[in-house]
Amino acid sequence: ISENDARYIELGDYADRYVESEYAVRIRRMWWCIEDDNVIEIGGEYYCKDSDDVRNVDGEWYLADDCVYCSHDDAYYLADDCVELHDGEWCLRSDAYDVCGDYYHESDVCRA
């Protein structure tokens, strides 16, 4: 690697090494190698897996802004797959029932 095209990696699997600039990305003011197991790319931006900006949903990574937390399952899901319940909580659409225009989790509904 030429000196002009090298970037010193500060954290992760490639810490204390130099990589070509095209394989380096700055995350939280530190340099990482994009091939690091802890680095993910979402929509052209790079993030660390432990960042509050990202969530893992069924093995795939998404921006936290696109996800909601379901306390019934103690898990994050894509907001598009969920509905907001009458009490402000969220759950999967498939686990919710519409009762007079309000959504309720299936565990809160008594079916006759």
C-alpha positions as CSV (number, residue, x, y, z in Angstrom):
1,I,0.0,0.0,0.0
2,S,1.4,3.4,-0.9
3,E,1.7,5.8,2.0
4,N,-0.7,8.2,0.3
5,D,-3.3,5.5,-0.1
6,A,-3.0,4.0,3.4
7,R,-5.3,4.5,6.4
8,Y,-4.4,3.5,9.9
9,I,-7.2,1.4,11.5
10,E,-7.8,2.2,15.1
11,L,-10.5,-0.3,16.2
12,G,-11.8,-3.8,15.4
13,D,-10.4,-6.9,13.7
14,Y,-7.9,-4.8,11.8
15,A,-6.8,-2.5,14.6
16,D,-3.2,-1.3,14.5
17,R,-2.8,-2.1,10.8
18,Y,-2.9,-0.1,7.6
19,V,-5.4,-0.7,4.9
20,E,-6.1,0.9,1.5
21,S,-8.2,4.0,1.9
22,E,-11.1,2.5,-0.1
23,Y,-11.4,-0.2,2.7
24,A,-11.5,2.3,5.5
25,V,-14.4,4.1,7.0
26,R,-14.8,6.6,9.8
27,I,-17.3,5.5,12.5
28,R,-17.7,7.5,15.7
29,R,-14.5,9.5,14.9
30,M,-12.4,6.3,14.6
31,W,-11.2,4.4,11.6
32,W,-12.5,0.9,10.9
33,C,-11.9,-1.5,8.0
34,I,-15.2,-2.1,6.1
35,E,-14.4,-5.8,6.1
36,D,-14.5,-6.0,9.9
37,D,-17.0,-8.4,11.3
38,N,-18.4,-5.6,13.6
39,V,-19.0,-3.2,10.7
40,I,-22.2,-3.2,8.6
41,E,-23.4,-1.1,5.7
42,I,-27.0,0.1,5.5
43,G,-28.1,2.4,2.6
44,G,-24.5,3.4,1.8
45,E,-23.6,4.3,5.4
46,Y,-21.4,2.3,7.7
47,Y,-22.2,1.5,11.3
48,C,-20.9,-0.7,14.2
49,K,-23.2,-3.5,15.1
50,D,-23.2,-2.3,18.7
51,S,-24.5,1.2,17.7
52,D,-27.8,2.5,19.0
53,D,-28.5,3.6,15.4
54,V,-29.0,0.0,14.1
55,R,-31.1,-3.1,15.0
56,N,-30.9,-6.7,14.1
57,V,-34.2,-8.2,13.0
58,D,-34.2,-11.9,12.2
59,G,-30.5,-11.8,11.2
60,E,-30.7,-8.7,9.0
61,W,-29.5,-5.2,10.0
62,Y,-31.8,-2.1,9.8
63,L,-31.7,1.5,10.9
64,A,-33.2,1.8,14.4
65,D,-35.6,4.5,13.1
66,D,-37.2,1.8,10.9
67,C,-37.8,-0.5,13.8
68,V,-40.0,-0.7,16.9
69,Y,-39.7,-2.6,20.1
70,C,-42.3,-5.2,21.0
71,S,-42.4,-5.8,24.8
72,H,-44.6,-8.9,24.4
73,D,-41.8,-10.6,22.5
74,D,-38.9,-8.7,23.9
75,A,-37.7,-8.1,20.4
76,Y,-37.3,-5.5,17.7
77,Y,-39.3,-5.7,14.4
78,L,-39.6,-3.6,11.3
79,A,-42.2,-0.9,11.9
80,D,-43.8,-1.8,8.6
81,D,-44.6,-5.3,10.0
82,C,-46.2,-3.9,13.2
83,V,-49.1,-2.0,14.5
84,E,-49.3,0.4,17.4
85,L,-51.5,-1.0,20.1
86,H,-54.2,1.0,22.1
87,D,-51.7,1.5,25.0
88,G,-48.9,2.8,22.8
89,E,-47.0,-0.5,22.7
90,W,-46.1,-2.2,19.4
91,C,-46.6,-5.8,18.2
92,L,-46.5,-7.7,15.0
93,R,-49.5,-7.1,12.8
94,S,-50.1,-10.9,12.8
95,D,-50.4,-10.9,16.6
96,A,-52.9,-8.0,16.8
97,Y,-56.6,-7.8,16.7
98,D,-58.6,-4.7,15.6
99,V,-61.3,-4.1,18.2
100,C,-63.6,-1.2,17.3
101,G,-60.7,0.7,15.6
102,D,-58.1,0.0,18.3
103,Y,-55.4,-2.7,18.1
104,Y,-54.9,-5.2,20.9
105,H,-52.3,-7.9,21.3
106,E,-53.8,-11.3,20.9
107,S,-52.9,-12.1,24.6
108,D,-55.2,-9.3,25.7
109,V,-58.2,-10.4,23.6
110,C,-60.8,-12.9,24.7
111,R,-62.2,-14.6,21.7
112,A,-65.7,-16.1,22.0
